[in-house]
Structures are given as structure tokens and as C-alpha cells.
Amino acid sequence: MLLNLASLCHPSRTAFWQRNRPARIYAIDAVVCWPEHRYGQAPDVFTRHRYCWVVWSPDHHGAPSFGWLSAGDFRSG
């Protein structure tokens, strides 16, 4: 699930995260869902936010692993 990074640390969501621990969380360094080829540069309102991929696995138990993704890697290929 693509989520705003702030959703991981919002007080109203703490209980959810404790009950539904993801297997992996990947921080993304830039907006990846804005079609620049179609609309040009993303507006400031989008670039001010940071996003993460959160992955759940039915057989996962324990703390999630954490990693980083670079949007540039996806745009260059």
C-alpha cells in the first residue's frame, strides 16, 4: 500500500499498526505516482509529502524490516 509517511506516526493510528504489523516498509525519496511526462513537474503540494510502501504478509510475525527506494531508479529504466 502506498501511504503518506506521516501515517506511520499519527497518534490515532498507533493501535492499528500494533495490531496489523507489516512485513516490510520502504521509504521513498520522491513522488513516484505523478506522471511528469503528461503533466510536467509535480506541484509543491505533492512534493512536500513523503511516501512509503507498506507490505503485509499473512505469515509475518514480529517487527517489520525497513528499507529505502529511490524514485530515480524507477524513472531511469
JOLIN-V862898 format. One record per residue. RES is the residue in one letter. SS is DSSP state (helix for helix, strand for strand, loop for the rest). PHI is phi in degrees with one decimal (NA if undefined). Layout:
# JOLIN-V862898
RES | SS | PHI
RES | SS | PHI
This chain:
# JOLIN-V862898
M | loop | NA
L | strand | -86.5
L | strand | -130.6
N | strand | -64.7
L | helix | -56.2
A | helix | -63.4
S | helix | -66.8
L | helix | -72.2
C | helix | -124.2
H | loop | -82.1
P | helix | -54.6
S | helix | -74.7
R | helix | -109.4
T | helix | -56.7
A | helix | -61.9
F | helix | -59.7
W | helix | -64.3
Q | helix | -69.3
R | helix | -81.6
N | loop | -123.0
R | loop | -68.7
P | loop | -74.3
A | loop | -79.6
R | strand | -144.2
I | strand | -132.5
Y | strand | -121.2
A | strand | -76.7
I | strand | -111.2
D | loop | -81.0
A | loop | -158.1
V | loop | -66.1
V | loop | -110.3
C | loop | -104.9
W | loop | -100.6
P | loop | -78.0
E | helix | -58.8
H | helix | -63.0
R | helix | -101.7
Y | helix | -117.0
G | loop | 82.7
Q | loop | -59.4
A | loop | -65.4
P | loop | -63.0
D | helix | -53.9
V | helix | -60.2
F | helix | -81.5
T | helix | -75.5
R | loop | -73.8
H | loop | -94.8
R | loop | -117.4
Y | strand | -123.4
C | strand | -143.5
W | strand | -93.5
V | strand | -116.7
V | strand | -121.7
W | loop | -104.2
S | loop | -134.4
P | loop | -59.6
D | loop | -95.7
H | loop | -82.6
H | loop | -136.5
G | loop | 97.6
A | loop | -72.6
P | loop | -75.3
S | strand | -83.5
F | strand | -128.8
G | strand | -147.0
W | strand | -124.4
L | strand | -123.7
S | loop | -105.2
A | helix | -60.6
G | helix | -59.4
D | helix | -62.4
F | helix | -82.5
R | helix | -80.3
S | loop | -80.7
G | loop | -106.7
